[in-house]
Amino acid sequence: FQRAMKRAGRPCELIGYEDAGHGFFNRGKALDETTAAADKFLVGLGWLKPKS
């Protein structure tokens, strides 16, 4: 998916989480980390306003 997005000239960032199983990001620390990463990406695109 990431390669296809790059070929199409679309922004895409793939972040790997070693030894993470399916749905690992649904709660706890992983939820906080993945939400922060998504926020950072969307702020970078100008789709979200940065926290003030």
Distance bins in CASP14 RR format, pairs under 12 A and 6 or more apart:
PFRMAT RR
TARGET T0000
AUTHOR 0000-0000-0000
RMODE 2
METHOD distances of the structure
MODEL  1
1 7 0 0 0 0 0 1 0 0 0 0 0
1 8 0 0 0 0 0 1 0 0 0 0 0
1 10 0 0 0 0 0 1 0 0 0 0 0
1 12 1 0 0 1 0 0 0 0 0 0 0
1 13 0 0 0 0 0 1 0 0 0 0 0
1 14 0 0 0 0 1 0 0 0 0 0 0
2 8 0 0 0 0 0 1 0 0 0 0 0
2 9 0 0 0 0 0 1 0 0 0 0 0
2 10 0 0 0 0 1 0 0 0 0 0 0
2 11 0 0 0 0 0 1 0 0 0 0 0
2 12 1 0 1 0 0 0 0 0 0 0 0
2 13 1 0 0 1 0 0 0 0 0 0 0
2 14 1 0 1 0 0 0 0 0 0 0 0
2 15 0 0 0 0 0 1 0 0 0 0 0
2 16 0 0 0 0 0 1 0 0 0 0 0
3 9 0 0 0 0 0 1 0 0 0 0 0
3 10 0 0 0 0 0 1 0 0 0 0 0
3 12 0 0 0 0 1 0 0 0 0 0 0
3 14 0 0 0 0 1 0 0 0 0 0 0
4 10 0 0 0 0 1 0 0 0 0 0 0
4 12 0 0 0 0 1 0 0 0 0 0 0
4 14 0 0 0 0 0 1 0 0 0 0 0
5 11 1 0 0 1 0 0 0 0 0 0 0
5 12 1 1 0 0 0 0 0 0 0 0 0
5 13 0 0 0 0 1 0 0 0 0 0 0
5 14 0 0 0 0 1 0 0 0 0 0 0
6 12 1 0 0 1 0 0 0 0 0 0 0
6 13 0 0 0 0 0 1 0 0 0 0 0
6 14 0 0 0 0 1 0 0 0 0 0 0
10 45 0 0 0 0 0 1 0 0 0 0 0
11 41 1 0 0 1 0 0 0 0 0 0 0
11 42 0 0 0 0 1 0 0 0 0 0 0
11 44 0 0 0 0 1 0 0 0 0 0 0
11 45 1 0 0 1 0 0 0 0 0 0 0
11 46 0 0 0 0 0 1 0 0 0 0 0
11 47 0 0 0 0 0 1 0 0 0 0 0
12 41 0 0 0 0 1 0 0 0 0 0 0
12 45 0 0 0 0 0 1 0 0 0 0 0
13 34 0 0 0 0 0 1 0 0 0 0 0
13 37 0 0 0 0 1 0 0 0 0 0 0
13 38 0 0 0 0 1 0 0 0 0 0 0
13 40 0 0 0 0 1 0 0 0 0 0 0
13 41 1 0 1 0 0 0 0 0 0 0 0
13 42 0 0 0 0 0 1 0 0 0 0 0
13 44 0 0 0 0 0 1 0 0 0 0 0
13 45 0 0 0 0 0 1 0 0 0 0 0
14 37 0 0 0 0 0 1 0 0 0 0 0
14 41 0 0 0 0 0 1 0 0 0 0 0
15 25 0 0 0 0 0 1 0 0 0 0 0
15 30 0 0 0 0 0 1 0 0 0 0 0
15 33 0 0 0 0 1 0 0 0 0 0 0
15 34 1 0 0 1 0 0 0 0 0 0 0
15 36 0 0 0 0 0 1 0 0 0 0 0
15 37 1 0 1 0 0 0 0 0 0 0 0
15 38 0 0 0 0 1 0 0 0 0 0 0
15 40 0 0 0 0 0 1 0 0 0 0 0
15 41 0 0 0 0 1 0 0 0 0 0 0
16 24 0 0 0 0 0 1 0 0 0 0 0
16 25 0 0 0 0 0 1 0 0 0 0 0
16 30 0 0 0 0 0 1 0 0 0 0 0
16 33 0 0 0 0 0 1 0 0 0 0 0
16 34 0 0 0 0 0 1 0 0 0 0 0
16 37 0 0 0 0 1 0 0 0 0 0 0
17 23 0 0 0 0 0 1 0 0 0 0 0
17 24 1 0 0 1 0 0 0 0 0 0 0
17 25 1 0 0 1 0 0 0 0 0 0 0
17 29 0 0 0 0 0 1 0 0 0 0 0
17 30 1 0 0 1 0 0 0 0 0 0 0
17 31 0 0 0 0 0 1 0 0 0 0 0
17 33 0 0 0 0 1 0 0 0 0 0 0
17 34 1 0 0 1 0 0 0 0 0 0 0
17 37 0 0 0 0 1 0 0 0 0 0 0
18 24 0 0 0 0 0 1 0 0 0 0 0
18 30 0 0 0 0 0 1 0 0 0 0 0
19 30 0 0 0 0 0 1 0 0 0 0 0
20 26 0 0 0 0 0 1 0 0 0 0 0
20 29 0 0 0 0 0 1 0 0 0 0 0
20 30 1 0 0 1 0 0 0 0 0 0 0
20 31 0 0 0 0 0 1 0 0 0 0 0
20 33 0 0 0 0 0 1 0 0 0 0 0
20 34 0 0 0 0 1 0 0 0 0 0 0
21 30 0 0 0 0 1 0 0 0 0 0 0
22 30 0 0 0 0 0 1 0 0 0 0 0
23 30 0 0 0 0 1 0 0 0 0 0 0
23 31 0 0 0 0 1 0 0 0 0 0 0
23 34 0 0 0 0 1 0 0 0 0 0 0
24 30 1 0 1 0 0 0 0 0 0 0 0
24 31 0 0 0 0 1 0 0 0 0 0 0
24 33 0 0 0 0 1 0 0 0 0 0 0
24 34 0 0 0 0 1 0 0 0 0 0 0
25 31 1 0 1 0 0 0 0 0 0 0 0
25 32 0 0 0 0 1 0 0 0 0 0 0
25 33 1 0 0 1 0 0 0 0 0 0 0
25 34 1 0 1 0 0 0 0 0 0 0 0
25 35 0 0 0 0 1 0 0 0 0 0 0
25 36 0 0 0 0 0 1 0 0 0 0 0
25 37 0 0 0 0 1 0 0 0 0 0 0
25 38 0 0 0 0 1 0 0 0 0 0 0
26 32 0 0 0 0 0 1 0 0 0 0 0
26 34 0 0 0 0 1 0 0 0 0 0 0
26 35 0 0 0 0 0 1 0 0 0 0 0
27 33 0 0 0 0 0 1 0 0 0 0 0
27 34 0 0 0 0 0 1 0 0 0 0 0
27 35 0 0 0 0 0 1 0 0 0 0 0
28 34 0 0 0 0 0 1 0 0 0 0 0
28 35 0 0 0 0 0 1 0 0 0 0 0
29 35 0 0 0 0 0 1 0 0 0 0 0
29 36 0 0 0 0 0 1 0 0 0 0 0
30 36 0 0 0 0 0 1 0 0 0 0 0
30 37 0 0 0 0 0 1 0 0 0 0 0
31 37 0 0 0 0 0 1 0 0 0 0 0
31 38 0 0 0 0 0 1 0 0 0 0 0
32 38 0 0 0 0 0 1 0 0 0 0 0
32 39 0 0 0 0 0 1 0 0 0 0 0
33 39 0 0 0 0 0 1 0 0 0 0 0
33 40 0 0 0 0 0 1 0 0 0 0 0
34 40 0 0 0 0 0 1 0 0 0 0 0
34 41 0 0 0 0 0 1 0 0 0 0 0
35 41 0 0 0 0 0 1 0 0 0 0 0
35 42 0 0 0 0 0 1 0 0 0 0 0
35 48 0 0 0 0 0 1 0 0 0 0 0
36 42 0 0 0 0 0 1 0 0 0 0 0
36 43 0 0 0 0 0 1 0 0 0 0 0
36 48 0 0 0 0 0 1 0 0 0 0 0
36 51 0 0 0 0 0 1 0 0 0 0 0
37 43 0 0 0 0 0 1 0 0 0 0 0
37 44 0 0 0 0 0 1 0 0 0 0 0
38 44 0 0 0 0 0 1 0 0 0 0 0
38 45 0 0 0 0 0 1 0 0 0 0 0
38 47 0 0 0 0 0 1 0 0 0 0 0
38 48 0 0 0 0 1 0 0 0 0 0 0
39 45 0 0 0 0 0 1 0 0 0 0 0
39 46 0 0 0 0 0 1 0 0 0 0 0
39 47 0 0 0 0 1 0 0 0 0 0 0
39 48 1 0 0 1 0 0 0 0 0 0 0
39 49 0 0 0 0 0 1 0 0 0 0 0
39 50 0 0 0 0 1 0 0 0 0 0 0
39 51 0 0 0 0 1 0 0 0 0 0 0
40 46 0 0 0 0 0 1 0 0 0 0 0
40 47 0 0 0 0 0 1 0 0 0 0 0
40 48 0 0 0 0 1 0 0 0 0 0 0
40 50 0 0 0 0 1 0 0 0 0 0 0
40 51 0 0 0 0 0 1 0 0 0 0 0
41 47 0 0 0 0 1 0 0 0 0 0 0
41 48 0 0 0 0 1 0 0 0 0 0 0
42 48 1 0 1 0 0 0 0 0 0 0 0
42 49 0 0 0 0 1 0 0 0 0 0 0
42 50 0 0 0 0 0 1 0 0 0 0 0
43 49 1 0 0 1 0 0 0 0 0 0 0
43 50 1 0 1 0 0 0 0 0 0 0 0
43 51 0 0 0 0 1 0 0 0 0 0 0
43 52 0 0 0 0 0 1 0 0 0 0 0
44 50 0 0 0 0 1 0 0 0 0 0 0
END
